[in-house]
Amino acid sequence: RIKEAVPLAALPATATPRVLEALAPAYPQFIDGDSVLHTGLNNMGAIFHPALTILNAGYIESTGGDFQFYLEGATPSVSRVLEALDRERVTVAAAIGIRARTAQEWLRMAYDATGDSLYEAIQNQSGYRGISGPSTLNHRYIFEDVPMSLVPIAALGRRYGVSVETIGSIICLASIIHRTDYWRRGRTLDKLGIADLNVDELRTYVTEGKLD
């Protein structure tokens, strides 16, 4: 499906209106995402993609992805891991003053899929029917989502005192599977130039682009 609304933010956020104006003729679905902290910490792909892929590694390698990725891959136990990842993400966001949507809230908002647990909500999302698993573990669900999304979320958590053990475990497993060090290769706070910022300085930086 083509999404009707995709949040976008520029760095700094004061430039977002100009970016949206430039993209509107080709991509009218983009909307103001507030800041790159909001868009990054509300990235549901970071919660669903890597863990579902890694926890179904045997299934993917033995079938070439010939299974229902979300409906068969997100079993009750796997979904509990996703819930733990999601709690850590939401807590990291809260630590820097952002109210992030939970995965269940996002499923309800985007697809009107509800349930008493994340497992039930996923199973009730009819749009997931027919989506097969990745054909290989050499897939963007790991080599993109882990270093570009999970690593900075975990780094922010560590910087601002949030436990990110579950996210860290997925990063470690991804590193083992791909024989690399995603902690080092990913978007670290040093690479982003924000390692020494406190919360107020970080929010000012993403909003106004100022580093005093």
C-alpha positions in Angstrom: 0.0 0.0 0.0 1.0 3.6 -0.4 1.0 5.3 3.0 -1.2 8.4 3.3 1.1 10.2 5.8 4.8 9.8 6.3 6.4 12.1 8.9 9.5 13.9 7.7 11.9 16.2 9.5 14.9 18.2 8.4 18.0 19.0 10.5 17.5 21.6 11.8 13.7 21.4 12.1 13.4 25.1 11.0 14.2 23.9 7.5 11.4 21.3 7.4 8.8 23.5 5.7 11.2 24.3 2.8 11.9 20.6 2.4 8.2 19.6 2.4 7.4 22.3 -0.1 10.1 21.0 -2.5 9.0 17.4 -2.2 5.2 18.0 -2.3 4.8 17.7 -6.1 6.3 14.3 -6.1 5.6 13.1 -2.6 2.5 14.8 -1.1 2.3 12.1 1.6 5.1 13.6 3.6 4.0 15.6 6.6 5.8 17.6 9.3 7.5 15.2 11.7 8.5 17.8 14.3 12.2 16.9 14.5 14.6 14.2 13.6 14.4 12.9 17.2 10.6 12.4 16.7 10.9 10.7 13.3 13.9 8.5 14.4 12.4 7.4 17.7 9.0 6.7 16.1 10.5 4.4 13.5 8.5 1.2 13.8 10.7 -0.6 11.3 13.5 -0.6 13.9 11.3 -2.5 16.3 9.7 -5.0 13.9 12.3 -5.7 11.2 15.6 -6.7 12.9 14.2 -8.8 15.7 11.6 -10.6 13.5 14.4 -11.4 11.0 17.0 -12.5 13.6 14.5 -14.6 15.7 13.4 -16.3 12.5 16.9 -16.9 11.2 16.5 -20.6 11.0 13.2 -20.3 9.2 14.6 -17.9 6.7 17.7 -20.0 5.9 15.8 -23.2 5.6 12.8 -21.9 3.6 14.3 -18.9 1.7 11.7 -16.8 3.4 8.7 -18.9 2.2 6.5 -18.1 5.2 4.2 -15.4 6.4 6.8 -13.0 7.9 4.5 -11.1 10.3 1.7 -13.6 10.9 3.9 -16.8 11.3 7.1 -15.1 12.3 5.6 -13.0 15.1 4.6 -15.8 17.4 3.6 -15.1 21.0 7.1 -15.5 22.3 8.7 -13.4 19.5 6.0 -10.7 20.0 7.0 -10.5 23.7 10.6 -9.7 22.6 9.1 -7.0 20.2 7.2 -5.6 23.2 10.4 -5.4 25.3 12.2 -3.6 22.4 9.3 -1.2 22.1 9.2 -0.4 25.8 12.9 0.5 25.7 12.4 2.7 22.6 9.5 4.6 24.2 11.5 5.0 27.5 14.5 6.4 25.6 12.1 8.9 23.9 10.6 9.9 27.2 14.1 10.5 28.6 14.6 13.3 26.1 11.1 14.7 26.4 9.4 13.0 23.5 6.1 11.1 23.8 6.6 8.3 21.3 3.8 6.0 20.1 3.9 2.4 21.2 3.8 -0.2 18.5 0.2 -1.1 19.5 -0.8 2.5 19.2 0.8 2.8 15.8 -0.9 -0.4 14.6 -4.2 1.0 15.7 -3.6 4.4 14.2 -2.2 3.2 10.9 -4.2 0.1 10.2 -7.0 0.1 12.8 -5.5 -3.2 14.1 -6.2 -3.8 17.8 -5.6 -6.4 20.4 -4.9 -7.0 24.1 -1.3 -7.6 23.2 1.1 -6.7 20.5 0.8 -10.3 19.2 -2.9 -10.0 18.9 -2.7 -6.6 17.2 -0.2 -8.0 14.6 -2.3 -11.0 13.9 -5.3 -8.7 13.4 -3.5 -6.6 10.8 -5.0 -7.9 7.6 -2.5 -6.0 5.5 0.3 -8.3 6.8 -1.3 -11.3 5.0 0.8 -12.5 2.1 4.0 -10.8 3.1 6.8 -13.3 2.9 10.0 -13.3 4.9 13.3 -12.1 3.6 14.9 -14.6 1.3 18.3 -14.2 3.0 19.7 -12.8 6.2 21.8 -10.4 4.1 18.9 -8.0 4.1 18.3 -4.4 4.8 16.1 -5.4 7.8 19.5 -6.1 9.5 22.2 -4.2 7.7 20.2 -1.0 7.5 17.8 -1.0 10.5 20.4 -2.2 13.0 23.3 0.3 12.5 21.1 3.2 11.3 18.2 2.9 13.9 18.8 0.5 16.7 22.4 1.6 17.4 21.6 5.3 17.8 18.5 4.5 19.9 20.6 2.3 22.2 23.3 5.0 22.3 20.8 7.6 23.3 19.5 5.3 26.0 23.0 4.7 27.5 23.8 8.4 27.3 20.6 9.4 29.2 20.4 6.6 31.7 17.9 4.2 30.1 18.3 0.4 30.2 18.5 -0.9 26.6 19.5 -4.5 27.3 17.0 -5.9 24.8 17.9 -3.6 22.0 21.6 -4.3 22.8 21.0 -8.0 22.5 19.5 -7.6 19.0 22.5 -5.5 18.0 24.9 -8.1 19.3 23.1 -11.0 17.5 23.1 -9.0 14.3 26.8 -8.4 14.6 27.4 -12.1 15.1 25.3 -13.1 12.1 26.9 -10.6 9.8 30.4 -11.0 11.3 30.8 -7.3 11.9 30.6 -4.8 14.8 27.4 -2.8 14.4 28.2 -1.0 17.6 31.2 0.5 15.9 29.9 0.8 12.4 26.5 2.2 13.3 25.4 5.8 13.9 27.1 6.4 17.2 26.6 9.7 19.1 30.2 10.6 18.4 29.6 10.3 14.6 26.5 12.3 15.0 28.4 15.0 16.9 26.0 14.9 19.9 27.9 12.8 22.4 28.5 15.6 24.9 25.1 17.3 24.7 22.6 17.3 27.6 18.9 16.9 26.8 18.2 20.6 26.5 21.2 21.1 24.2 20.2 18.1 22.1 16.6 19.4 21.6 17.9 22.9 20.7 20.4 21.4 18.2 17.7 19.4 16.3 15.3 22.3 16.4 17.5 25.2 15.6 20.8 23.6 14.5 22.8 25.4 17.2 25.6 24.0 19.2 26.7 26.5 21.8 
